[in-house]
Amino acid sequence: MGEGAWVLGGRVLSVLAAFVGMRLLTEYLPPAVYGQVSLLLGISGLANLIVCMPYNQAVFRFSPEMAQSGHLFALRQTIGRILFRRTAGLVLALALVGAVYAAFTNGSYAVMALLGLLLAAEVVQTFEQNLLSAARRQRAVAIWLVMSDWFRPLLAVAAVVVLGQSASAVFLGNLVAAAGILGFLYAISFPFEGLPPAANLKDPSSSAPSLPADVHQQIKSYASPLILLGIVAWVHSLGDRFILERMIGLKEVGLYVAAYGLTQKPFAMAEGVFQQTLQPAYNQAVSAGNRALEKRLFRTWLSLITGIVVFGCVCVSTLNGWAVRILLAEEYRSSMSLMPWLGVGFACLSIAHVFEFRLYSLKRTRFVLLGQTIGAIASLIVLIPMISTWGLMGAALACPIYYTVYMLAMIVLSQIAIHTHYRDLEEPL
């Protein structure tokens, strides 16, 4: 409960920051620029999902086991080196893409360079926060998230006011905020997780055991399916806005993303509170083979999420007009009618994520890949004809359809995985 209170407080303040930032950005950015920012962040997100996310997910899952065996610092070093090489390659690739883009078009080179640097800062932030969260240091994570979620939109708006209405200005503000917070935390010697004792900081390798060879193989087996999963997850979660841009236009993407973000934030907050609070404990229960605790935690998690998302759907359907008038600028308010349908989709997605996180805890990442693939195929099948027929409303109507398919796939795969897991441990079902 203590951990959950910190997580809840942090998430509430983060959602308030997101709402304030959304209101300010929609006031200062026209829908076409807002849509461009979303598409460029989608490209950066795809690169992150493919190259860095698998190992950031691995550090979260393997931290409890490595902490118990005294190998947490070795895990930190091993995955940290992998992420450094991969992130450096990504930044270089984005810089080259930006140079080619600027050479053959009238576009700005700066936007891709800033996007690459912002991606690097986000990878470091996610790495450190996953280590803290896995160790159940939720107060530190909550404070960090609140700082980031408030400073990033405020500095983005400040950059837009000073530099003009452009994606480059938004990314510059975000980068200054992310890098500034990281620099501040390192400067004050923030107690990051997995570091050796202070007495051994000059030569940490002298006292820290190396990572066992079999763990290297486990990490590789765990992360490998997640590389392909990055592509599938991107199609599943961000592909709709790229399809909209091709079929309708950039302005409509901005309208859709505004409604999408406004609807998603409360669901993501509720989901994040329980995931951040319960998954570290759930991972520990699974690692210890404590089936009674594992079942109790999972049932609590699923029951709470289900109750909250049903309540969320009711709120979105009844309060969407009020929310749009307060939180979006006037030229974005025509997207209000999309929100009830998006809300039903996000409710199904939140329930599906509980089963997906269970698969991560059981180290069944191939099952996660299969479920995400089913969801991605479903989204492509329904999005294109529905957008062609009903435009923006078609995209919103498709959302609950493909997320329901995804939810059902995750439920089935999760049940198969949990039965297989305990059968392999030779425990009675």
ABEGO torsion letter per residue (X at the ends): XAAAAAAAAAAAAAAAAAAAAAAAAAAABBAAAAAAAAAAAAAAAAAAAAAAAAAAAAAAAAAAAAAAAGAAAAAAAAAAAAAAAAAAAAAAAAAAAAAAAAAABABBAAAAAAAAAAAAAAAAAAAAAAAAAAAGBAAAAAAAAAAAAAAAAAAAAAAAAAAEBBAAAAAAAAAAAAAAAAAAAAAAGBBBBGBBBAAAAABAAAABBBBBAAAAAAAAAAAAAAAAAAAAAAAAAAAAAAAAAAAAEAAAAAAAAAAAAAAAAAAAAAAAAAAAAAAAAAAAAAAAGBAAAAAAAAAAAAAAAAAAAAAAAAAAAAAAAAAAAAABBAAAAAAAAAAAAAAAAAAAAAAAAAAAAAAAAAGBAAAAAAAAAAAAAAAAAAAAAAAAAAEAAAAAAAAAAAAAAAAAAAAAAAAAAAAAAAAAAGBBX
